[in-house]
Amino acid sequence: MLQRFEMKPLYLWQSESWQSLQGLRARLPHALLLKGAQGIGKLDLALNFAQSLLCEKPHADGTACQECSSCRWFEQESHPDFRLIQPDALAAAEDGEEKSGTKKPSREISVDQIRDLSGFANLSAHCGGYRVVVIHPAEALNNNAANSLLKTLEEPTDKLLFLLVTHKPQQLLPTILSRCLSFAVHTPTREAGAAWLAQQGVANPEQALAQTGFAPLQALGWAESGEGSEERNILLAAICKPAKLDALALADSLQRSAPVHVIHCLQQWCHDLTSAKLAGEVRYFPEQAAEISKLADSVASAALLGFQKELLAARRSAFHPLNPRLLMESLLLSYRQLFPA
Ligand SMILES: [Zn+2]
């Protein structure tokens, strides 16, 4: 069964978004696009909203009662009036399945997954109320799936609500966007994000938060997986001193890091270099502010921009690089060449 999710209560920083969502309840559109940064809990917000719409006796603030039979079905992922559509790769990850040797699960939402909905969309609700479909992440819809969804959205059914969750709305078909009411989910403040991470037992919550571009859930994920701890420190120490940087040796020590994380870190580093150069500020690496400001003086803007483009291109292929080691070496070499020897 691919409908895998874990219900989590609303996060502290979501109360404003929650109230705005509740405000829509009286006149719900057929489709709602929940958009905002990655790793801030958009899916959890959508799931909570879906559960609350299906709940028989929601609380005064609109949250689900967690006790009625509808809430229990929802928790058990067996509510007949609810569907979660996500790529197989995500469902498999949440299953904790690591099937070696078998075909890699898809990172896309396929047209079959959307077609399977047609029966659901045409039936009336089992419980007489709403039926809700959450599509996450909506940018994973491939072309055929998006076109198929569009047909469903063009012939809206009463009391059928689509919740599309995305951090890349620009990748969705304009025709789909035009059928959705857009709802911006806000990134939590630094204080709220760091306080939550501290509660979760993350050491250096401010730093962890800044590293992910202020996305608390992503920061927690990285902290829990140990992502970026040791390797990240090695990387940071090396890029602070580009004159001494040995690209081959460094690529060697970063072998255990996913290329996408190294690239992400370099992107944030370049952001801070640019920002230090232009505005005298750093965002992601406050602890290295002094080194960054020194480096910013010696790097040419045009060269930096060129390197950022290289990173962007690398990021696009970072999930399946042909040769991750070679990619790392070439990026680190380019980085080193930004600075006069
Ligand atoms: Zn309930």
Residues whose N, C-alpha, C, O or C-beta is under 5 A from the ligand:
A	BS01	ZN	C55 E56 K57 A64 C65 Q66 E67 C68 C71
